[in-house]
Amino acid sequence: MIVRNRMLPLVAMLAVASTLLWLSSCAKPPREAAGKLDTPDHHVLRGQDAIEQNDWDGAGREFNLALSLDKEYGPALAGKGIVTAHQSTLPGVKADERVKRAEQAIDLAGQGRKRAKTDDEKRAAYVALIRVHQIAKVPEKWLGEAQDAYKSAVKLDERRLDPDPAFFMARAYRDAIAMQHASDLYRQVLAMNRGRGQQADAELAVVQKILRAEPGSLHGKVVAFEPSISRADTAALFVEELQLSKLYQRGNADRFDTGFKAPSSGQMQMDQWQRIPDTTDIKDHPLRSDVEEVLKLKVAGLEPNADHKFYPDEKVSRAEFALMVEDILTRVTGEQGLKTRFIGQRSPFPDVRNDAYYFNAVQTVVSRNLMEPKNKLQGVFGPTDPVTGADALLVLRLMKDELRSFTR
């Protein structure tokens, strides 16, 4: 006969209750408000403003202040998720830590959605999920997760009064190189005319450039949205997008003597004892092969300096890019007078002197509609501004069209 100990369930229940009581006593109690504006809602608004200003530290501080008043305040949890997603992308964050922070960001945004009390809070939480996936891009199916959040947000806004779901989903499509989808949603934001219009218009302009440029290489797609590109990036774009080696071979075959010439004894001695040293700062660079290819082709503006350094990560200005494009045009077309055609003429740009070393190059690329002034209304070219990834890709696309007749 088995005798049941009826006291065991009671003891277990008491133990659990005791544990819960201990945990609650150890939990940090919410702090008391220090003033009328020290509220979770106010801190969330300030946190959202900080994100718009790219003040991520300030945003995190505001969301934490909100949570110190109410640890389950949905909008603060969702906002902290966005900040955590941004932190996962910071330079120096290792791959495993990046994934860990991204997962934390997704969890925080999910908690924000669960604790949202009104339709507005729920919609904002779904927008936060879109942003988290767009920023962190974890897991591999992040775009599908963002799409699901977008659909849920739209269901809570039947009258289409909130531009945020469409705007941030457009960014997600943009980053996924789904340009036409991105373009459609940016246009939707503009048609709504309820905010985000200036941002949507600027980002749509970039998307349209990339749609025109149609980057074919992986690197082209990677740098498409970069606000600036490096010398190594430029070398990779010339090699991979423009296929510069083939372009030179086909365009210059009948213009340059590439046949074999027996070296003189003096030249032989030069080759043996005075060979130019290799470039010293590209050995471990991921784009080394592209840089070495451009060095062989001797593109003006992409040479190493006297110390044999290439400076692969240095940013390329619009004036420098114009010089490179002019050099390529000259070598492919054989128009040697191209580099002096505009010398002595009056400059149409208030920020480009006619005695500047890049004046002729700027005139060349603008007169051929390869590059546009930075500001058409003011007529400013912006020679010292960095060339963007989208602008560089579009220039290369236009160059391919212009040079097609020289390479048939």
C-alpha positions, 0 to 999 in steps of 0.5 A: 500500500502506497502512502501519499505525503499530502504535505509535499505539494503544500511545501512545494507551493510555499517554496515557490511563493517564498522564491517569488517573494524573494525575487520581488524584494530583490527587484529594483523598484521604479524610481520616483518622478523628479518633475512633471516632465519626468514621465515615460511618455516624455522620455520616449519622445525625447529618445525618438528625437535623439534617434532622428538626430543620430544621437544614439547615446542620448536616445538610449539614455532617454529610453532607459530613463523611461524604463526606470519609471515603468519597466514595462512601458511598451514604447520605451522597450521598442525604442531601446530595441532600435538603439540596440540594433544600431549598437550591433552594427558599430565598428569593432563589434565581433560577429558573435556579439553582433548576432547577440545584440541583434537578437536582443534588439528583436526581443526588445521590440517584440516586448514593446509590441506585447506591452503596447496598449493602444493601436498607436503604440502597437503600430509604433512597435511594429515600425520599431521591428521593421527598423530593427530588422533593417538596421541589424539584418539578422537573421538571414530572413530579416527582410521577410520578418520586416515585411510581416511587421509592415503588414501588421502596422498597415492593418492598424492604419487603415486610413494611411495617416502614418508615413512611418511604416512605408518609409522604413519598409522602403529603407528595408527594401533599399538595403535588400537591393529591391529597388523597385519596391523601395521606389514604390513605397518612397513614392507612397510616402510622398503621396501621403504628404504627412511627414517624412517627405524630405527624407523620402524625396532624398532617398528616392533620388538615390534609389532612382540613380541606382536603378539607372546605374544597374550595378552588376557587381557585388561590390557595386551593390555594396557601395551603392548607398554609401555617402562616400567611397574610398580609393580602394572602392573606386579601384574595385568599381573601375575593375568590376563595374567598368571592366577597365582592363577589357575596355583598355584592350578593346579601345586602345588596341589600334592606338597604342603600341603594345607589341614586344620590344627588346629591352636595352642593356640599360633598361635590363639593368634598371629592371634587375636592380632598380625595380619600383618597390611594391605598394606597401599598404595594400597587402592585407586589404580585402580589395587588394587584387582590384587595387593591384589591377588598377595600379597596372593600368596606371589610372591617373589619380589612383597611383601610389605616392612617392613612399609607395603607399596607396592609402586604400581607405582614403575618401575620393572627392568629386574633383579627384573622381572627375580627374580619373574619369577624364583620364579613362576617357582620354585613353579609350577614345585617343583624344589626347587634347581632351585634357587641355580643351577647356584650359583658359576658359571662364569657369561656370562654377563659383567654387571651381577656379579656372586655374585649379588643377582639376578645372579641365576634368570637371568641365569635361565630365559636366559637358559630357553629362557624366557628372552633374553640379552638386547644386544646380540652382546655385551652380555649385560643383562641390569639388571637395565633397566626397563622391557618393556610391550612387553617383559613382555607379551612375557615372560608370553606367553613362561612361559605358554607354558613351564608350560603346562605339569605341569598343565594338 
